[in-house]
């Protein structure tokens, strides 16, 4: 709960509890606690913003206020009557129950990044006139994508934190995908990140290495914000792509929408049909990555906005993806030498072309898999890819995790594990594992730094000495 929500709940509880205190401990001013509780609710609505999880507390505040206005507590010296006591006791019980709802469904807050830089973010649209959109059903339409950057920044005095989800319709699309009532995630519109919207890049951050991020099927560009902010705080420029018609919903700046096209990755289809469709999909996504790199290269030469001119190191480019985005990462790096290192998070290998699986990869790669998600088919394809790869490769399973542990979804509720949004390993443990493993890999294999060590142990070579939950499945130094 946020500060004014907590204050409101406490004042409402005190308003109902006041009649039970001894008369000698009941100064007359305490009769006005319902008015104070109502004022706290109004202040919360003005400053923090309405969310439906607080509705029962709003109603209880109103009930206490009506009782106060009706003069139920006219005398501070008399003991409460039977009905007044019963009503106050019921109010106390209901306040306790009502307070549980905003606690169990909080406004999400990504973990704070640990690096030395403040993080800035901005979102923009790109159009590839040379490449057609194959999923919109409108022949001849060019491919359009959204890109969100996270980067080291120097915010001004009026800096505002960026929204976790920028598009107002996105929370309802995510809720429907998760099988929840449409309104269930409306409160995520209030969530703020640790990045500053539109802040200028840090003057001390020159030659920033670049990391591209590709989301999973039915997801969106901000699905793993805490990981992307962490990398930006360490000096990387991170470009997260939103792939229209594969993302849960894409809303362009002009208001036009590109909903997910289920036929792009058909559910329940035969393996060969699904994998063939998936290969077309990741080919399109790999084209999106190439478009972003071309744009960033142009900006490095001459950014029209004057932000990133001369600030990027396009010789040090890593690509990172989750699930289907992990498959697209592998496909892109196999065909484009600009990719110098890759990270696959529960990478879905069904869409990866047979040629790539058979020939493997030359770049250094880090593969992090959850314990619960990979299918036998995915494991079979991964064994083929890993065996054929010629570059350094590291494959680990993180015990106690599931597919969504690589995203921000576990932040939605403390009950995330119980409702299938994560594995049993606490998010407070998963977050440092992901951040440390990813940073160790990029520092060593993208930036050329010595082995990254924690408490004397190499994070990549001896991960269990640092994180016992990280089990090596294969290491090719």
C-alpha positions in Angstrom: 0.0 0.0 0.0 1.1 3.6 -0.7 1.6 6.1 2.1 -1.8 7.8 2.0 -3.6 4.5 1.5 -2.0 3.3 4.8 -2.9 6.5 6.5 -6.5 6.2 5.3 -6.9 2.6 6.5 -5.4 3.5 10.0 -7.7 6.5 10.5 -10.8 4.4 9.4 -9.8 1.7 11.9 -9.3 4.3 14.7 -12.7 5.9 13.8 -14.5 2.5 14.4 -12.3 1.6 17.4 -12.7 4.9 19.3 -16.0 4.0 21.1 -14.3 1.0 22.7 -11.6 3.1 24.5 -12.1 4.1 28.1 -13.9 7.4 28.5 -10.9 8.9 30.3 -8.8 8.2 27.2 -11.4 9.7 24.8 -10.8 13.4 24.3 -13.6 15.1 22.5 -11.5 15.9 19.4 -11.2 12.1 18.7 -14.9 12.1 17.9 -13.9 13.7 14.6 -11.7 10.8 13.4 -14.3 9.9 10.7 -13.8 13.3 9.3 -10.0 12.9 9.3 -10.4 9.5 7.6 -12.5 11.0 4.9 -10.0 13.8 4.4 -7.2 11.3 4.1 -9.2 9.4 1.5 -9.7 12.6 -0.5 -6.1 13.5 -0.3 -5.1 10.0 -1.4 -7.5 10.3 -4.4 -6.0 13.6 -5.3 -2.3 12.8 -4.9 -1.9 9.1 -5.4 -4.9 8.4 -7.7 -8.0 6.2 -7.5 -7.7 2.4 -7.8 -10.5 -0.1 -7.5 -8.8 -2.1 -4.7 -9.5 0.8 -2.4 -13.2 0.9 -3.0 -14.2 -1.1 0.1 -12.1 1.3 2.2 -13.7 4.3 0.5 -17.1 2.9 1.4 -16.1 2.3 5.0 -14.8 5.8 5.3 -18.2 7.1 4.0 -20.1 4.8 6.5 -18.0 6.2 9.4 -18.6 9.7 8.2 -22.4 9.2 7.9 -22.4 7.9 11.5 -20.4 10.9 12.7 -22.7 13.3 10.9 -25.8 11.6 12.3 -24.5 12.3 15.8 -24.1 8.6 16.8 -21.2 9.7 19.1 -22.7 12.8 20.6 -21.1 12.4 24.0 -17.5 11.5 24.6 -18.2 10.4 28.2 -21.0 7.8 27.6 -20.2 4.2 26.8 -21.4 3.0 23.4 -24.8 1.3 23.1 -25.3 -2.3 22.0 -26.1 -1.4 18.4 -23.3 1.2 18.2 -20.8 -1.4 19.6 -22.0 -4.0 17.1 -21.7 -1.5 14.2 -18.2 -0.4 15.3 -17.0 -4.0 15.7 -18.3 -4.8 12.3 -16.6 -1.7 10.9 -13.3 -2.8 12.4 -13.5 -6.3 11.0 -14.5 -5.0 7.5 -11.7 -2.5 7.6 -9.2 -5.3 8.3 -10.6 -7.3 5.4 -10.8 -4.4 3.1 -7.1 -3.4 3.8 -6.0 -6.9 2.6 -7.1 -6.1 -1.0 -4.7 -3.2 -1.7 -2.0 -5.2 0.1 -2.4 -8.3 -2.1 -2.8 -6.2 -5.3 -0.4 -3.4 -4.8 0.6 -0.7 -7.3 3.7 -2.5 -8.8 7.2 -0.9 -8.3 10.1 -2.5 -10.2 13.2 -3.0 -8.0 15.6 0.0 -8.0 18.6 -0.3 -10.3 21.9 -0.5 -8.6 24.3 1.1 -11.1 25.9 4.5 -10.8 23.8 6.2 -13.5 20.3 7.7 -13.3 18.2 6.1 -16.0 16.3 8.0 -18.7 13.7 6.5 -21.1 11.9 7.5 -24.3 9.6 5.8 -26.8 9.3 6.3 -30.6 7.9 4.7 -33.7 9.9 3.3 -36.7 8.7 2.5 -40.1 10.5 0.1 -42.5 9.3 1.2 -46.0 11.3 -1.6 -47.6 9.6 -4.4 -45.6 5.9 -5.2 -45.7 3.7 -6.0 -42.8 2.6 -9.6 -43.1 0.2 -9.9 -40.2 -2.2 -6.9 -40.5 -4.3 -8.2 -43.4 -3.6 -5.0 -45.4 -1.4 -5.8 -48.4 1.3 -3.3 -49.1 1.3 -1.8 -45.6 4.9 -1.1 -44.4 6.2 -2.6 -41.2 5.9 -0.3 -38.2 7.3 -1.0 -34.7 7.6 0.7 -31.4 11.0 1.1 -29.6 11.6 2.2 -26.0 15.1 3.2 -24.9 16.6 3.0 -21.5 19.9 4.8 -21.1 22.2 6.6 -18.6 20.7 10.1 -18.1 21.1 13.5 -16.4 17.5 14.5 -15.5 16.7 18.2 -14.9 15.0 19.6 -11.8 11.5 19.0 -13.1 12.1 15.3 -13.9 9.2 13.0 -13.7 9.3 9.2 -13.4 8.1 7.3 -16.4 5.0 5.1 -16.4 5.6 1.4 -16.3 2.9 0.9 -18.9 2.5 4.0 -21.2 -0.7 3.0 -23.1 -3.9 3.2 -21.1 -5.5 0.2 -22.9 -2.6 -2.2 -22.3 -3.5 -3.3 -18.7 -6.9 -4.5 -19.8 -5.4 -6.5 -22.7 -2.9 -8.1 -20.3 -5.7 -9.0 -17.9 -7.8 -10.6 -20.6 -4.7 -12.6 -21.7 -4.2 -13.9 -18.1 -7.9 -14.9 -17.9 -8.7 -12.1 -15.4 -11.6 -9.6 -15.4 -10.8 -6.7 -17.8 -10.6 -4.1 -15.0 -8.4 -6.3 -12.7 -5.0 -4.7 -13.7 -6.3 -1.1 -14.2 -4.2 0.0 -11.2 -1.0 -0.7 -13.1 -1.6 2.6 -14.9 -0.5 4.2 -11.7 2.8 2.3 -11.6 6.0 4.3 -12.0 9.5 3.1 -12.9 12.8 4.4 -11.7 13.5 5.9 -15.2 13.0 9.6 -16.0 10.8 10.3 -19.0 12.7 12.1 -21.8 15.8 12.9 -19.7 18.9 13.9 -21.8 21.7 11.3 -21.9 24.4 11.6 -19.3 27.3 13.7 -20.5 29.7 11.2 -18.9 28.2 8.3 -20.8 30.0 8.1 -24.1 30.5 5.1 -26.4 27.6 3.3 -24.7 27.4 -0.4 -25.6 24.0 -1.3 -27.0 21.6 -4.1 -25.9 18.5 -4.9 -27.9 15.6 -6.6 -26.0 12.9 -8.7 -27.7 9.8 -9.6 -25.6 7.9 -12.8 -25.6 4.8 -13.8 -27.5 1.7 -12.0 -26.2 3.9 -9.6 -24.2 5.1 -6.1 -24.6 8.3 -4.0 -24.6 8.2 -3.2 -20.9 7.7 -6.8 -19.7 11.1 -6.9 -18.0 11.6 -3.3 -17.1 13.6 -4.0 -13.9 16.3 -5.9 -15.9 16.5 -3.2 -18.6 16.7 -0.3 -16.1 19.5 -2.2 -14.3 21.6 -2.5 -17.5 21.0 1.2 -18.3 22.1 2.2 -14.8 25.4 0.3 -15.5 26.1 2.3 -18.6 24.3 0.4 -21.5 21.8 1.8 -23.9 19.0 -0.7 -24.0 16.5 -0.7 -26.9 13.4 -2.7 -26.2 11.3 -3.6 -29.3 7.6 -4.0 -29.4 6.7 -6.3 -32.2 3.2 -5.5 -33.6 0.8 -8.4 -34.0 3.0 -10.6 -31.8 2.8 -8.3 -28.8 -0.4 -8.5 -26.7 -1.4 -5.1 -28.1 0.5 -2.3 -29.8 -0.8 1.3 -29.7 1.0 3.7 -32.0 1.4 7.4 -31.3 -1.3 8.2 -33.8 -3.8 6.1 -31.8 -3.9 3.2 -34.3 -3.8 -0.3 -32.8 -2.2 -3.6 -33.8 -3.7 -6.4 -31.7 -2.0 -9.8 -31.4 -2.7 -12.0 -34.5 -3.2 -15.5 -33.1 -2.4 -17.0 -36.5 1.2 -15.8 -36.3 1.9 -18.4 -33.7 -1.0 -20.8 -33.8 -1.9 -22.6 -30.5 -2.7 -26.3 -30.7 -1.4 -26.7 -34.2 0.8 -29.7 -35.1 4.4 -29.2 -34.2 5.7 -28.8 -37.8 2.9 -26.3 -38.6 3.5 -24.3 -35.4 7.3 -24.2 -35.9 7.0 -23.2 -39.5 4.7 -20.3 -38.6 7.0 -19.4 -35.7 10.0 -19.3 -38.1 8.2 -16.7 -40.2 7.4 -14.8 -37.1 11.0 -14.6 -35.7 12.2 -13.7 -39.2 10.0 -10.7 -39.0 11.2 -9.9 -35.5 14.8 -10.3 -36.6 14.1 -7.7 -39.3 12.8 -5.4 -36.6 16.1 -5.7 -34.8 18.0 -4.9 -37.9 15.9 -1.8 -38.4 16.6 -0.6 -34.8 20.4 -1.1 -35.3 20.3 0.9 -38.5 18.4 3.7 -36.8 20.8 3.8 -33.9 23.8 3.8 -36.2 22.3 6.8 -38.0 21.7 8.6 -34.7 25.3 7.9 -33.6 26.4 9.8 -36.8 23.8 12.6 -36.5 20.8 12.4 -34.1 18.2 14.9 -35.4 17.3 15.6 -31.8 21.0 16.0 -30.8 20.7 13.4 -28.0 22.9 10.4 -29.1 25.3 11.8 -31.6 28.7 10.3 -31.0 27.5 8.5 -27.8 27.0 4.9 -29.0 29.4 2.0 -29.5 27.9 0.0 -32.4 30.9 -2.3 -32.3 29.6 -3.7 -29.0 26.0 -4.8 -29.6 24.3 -7.6 -27.6 20.8 -9.0 -28.2 18.6 -10.3 -25.4 15.2 -12.0 -25.6 12.6 -13.8 -23.6 10.7 -16.9 -24.9 9.8 -16.3 -28.5 11.9 -13.2 -28.3 14.7 -15.5 -27.2 14.2 -17.5 -30.4 14.3 -14.3 -32.5 17.5 -13.3 -30.7 19.1 -16.6 -31.7 17.9 -16.3 -35.3 19.1 -12.7 -35.6 22.5 -13.3 -34.1 23.1 -16.3 -36.5 22.6 -14.1 -39.5 23.9 -10.7 -38.5 27.5 -10.2 -37.5 26.6 -6.9 -35.7 25.4 -9.1 -32.8 28.5 -9.7 -30.7 26.8 -11.5 -27.8 23.4 -12.9 -26.9 21.2 -13.8 -24.0 18.3 -16.1 -24.1 15.8 -16.1 -21.3 13.7 -19.3 -21.5 14.4 -19.1 -25.2 11.7 -20.8 -27.3 13.6 -22.7 -30.0 10.7 -24.1 -32.0 10.6 -21.1 -34.3 14.4 -21.1 -34.9 15.3 -22.2 -38.4 16.7 -25.7 -38.9 19.9 -24.3 -40.4 20.7 -22.3 -37.3 20.0 -25.2 -35.0 22.3 -27.4 -37.0 25.1 -24.9 -37.5 25.0 -23.3 -34.1 26.2 -19.8 -33.1 29.6 -18.2 -33.2 28.9 -15.4 -30.7 29.2 -15.9 -27.0 25.7 -16.8 -25.6 24.1 -17.0 -22.1 21.1 -19.2 -21.7 19.0 -18.9 -18.6 16.1 -21.4 -18.2 13.5 -21.7 -15.6 13.0 -25.0 -13.9 9.3 -25.5 -14.7 8.8 -24.2 -18.3 11.0 -26.0 -20.9 9.2 -28.7 -22.8 10.9 -31.9 -23.9 10.8 -30.6 -27.5 12.5 -27.4 -26.5 15.2 -29.3 -24.5 15.8 -31.5 -27.6 16.3 -28.5 -29.9 18.4 -26.7 -27.3 20.8 -29.7 -27.0 21.2 -29.6 -30.8 21.9 -25.9 -30.8 24.3 -25.9 -27.9 26.3 -28.8 -29.2 26.7 -27.2 -32.6 27.6 -23.7 -31.3 31.3 -22.7 -31.7 31.4 -19.6 -29.5 31.6 -19.5 -25.7 28.2 -20.7 -24.3 26.8 -20.9 -20.8 23.5 -22.7 -20.0 21.9 -22.7 -16.6 18.6 -23.6 -14.9 17.4 -21.5 -12.1 15.7 -23.7 -9.6 12.3 -22.6 -8.2 11.5 -20.5 -11.2 8.8 -20.5 -14.0 8.4 -18.8 -17.3 7.2 -15.4 -16.1 10.0 -15.1 -13.5 12.0 -13.4 -16.4 9.4 -10.6 -16.5 7.9 -8.1 -14.2 4.6 -10.1 -13.7 5.6 -11.4 -10.3 5.5 -7.8 -9.1 1.7 -7.7 -9.6 0.9 -9.5 -6.3 2.5 -11.3 -3.4 0.3 -14.2 -4.5 2.0 -14.5 -7.8 3.4 -17.9 -7.1 0.0 -19.2 -5.9 -1.8 -18.1 -9.1 0.8 -19.3 -11.5 2.6 -16.1 -12.4 6.0 -17.3 -11.1 7.8 -20.2 -9.5 8.2 -20.7 -5.7 11.6 -18.9 -5.6 10.9 -15.4 -4.1 11.2 -12.5 -6.5 13.6 -10.9 -4.1 16.0 -13.7 -4.9 15.2 -14.0 -8.6 15.9 -10.4 -9.4 19.6 -10.3 -8.2 20.3 -13.6 -9.9 19.1 -12.3 -13.2 20.8 -8.9 -12.9 24.1 -10.4 -11.7 24.3 -13.2 -14.3 23.4 -10.9 -17.2 25.8 -8.2 -16.1 28.6 -10.7 -15.6 28.1 -12.1 -19.0 28.0 -8.8 -20.8 31.0 -7.3 -19.0 33.1 -10.3 -19.9 32.0 -11.2 -23.4 30.7 -7.8 -24.7 33.0 -5.4 -23.0 36.1 -7.6 -22.7 36.5 -7.2 -19.0 38.0 -9.9 -16.7 35.8 -12.5 -15.2 33.1 -11.0 -13.0 33.5 -12.2 -9.5 31.3 -12.0 -6.4 33.0 -12.9 -3.1 35.9 -14.3 -4.9 33.9 -16.7 -7.1 33.4 -16.4 -10.9 29.7 -15.8 -11.5 29.8 -17.6 -14.9 32.2 -20.4 -14.1 31.1 -21.1 -10.5 27.5 -19.8 -10.3 26.5 -22.1 -7.4 29.2 -20.6 -5.2 27.3 -17.3 -5.5 23.7 -18.5 -6.2 23.0 -22.1 -5.1 19.8 -22.0 -7.1 21.7 -21.7 -10.4 22.5 -25.1 -11.8 24.9 -25.4 -14.8 23.5 -27.4 -17.7 26.5 -26.8 -20.0 29.5 -24.5 -20.2 31.7 -23.8 -23.2 34.4 -21.3 -22.1 
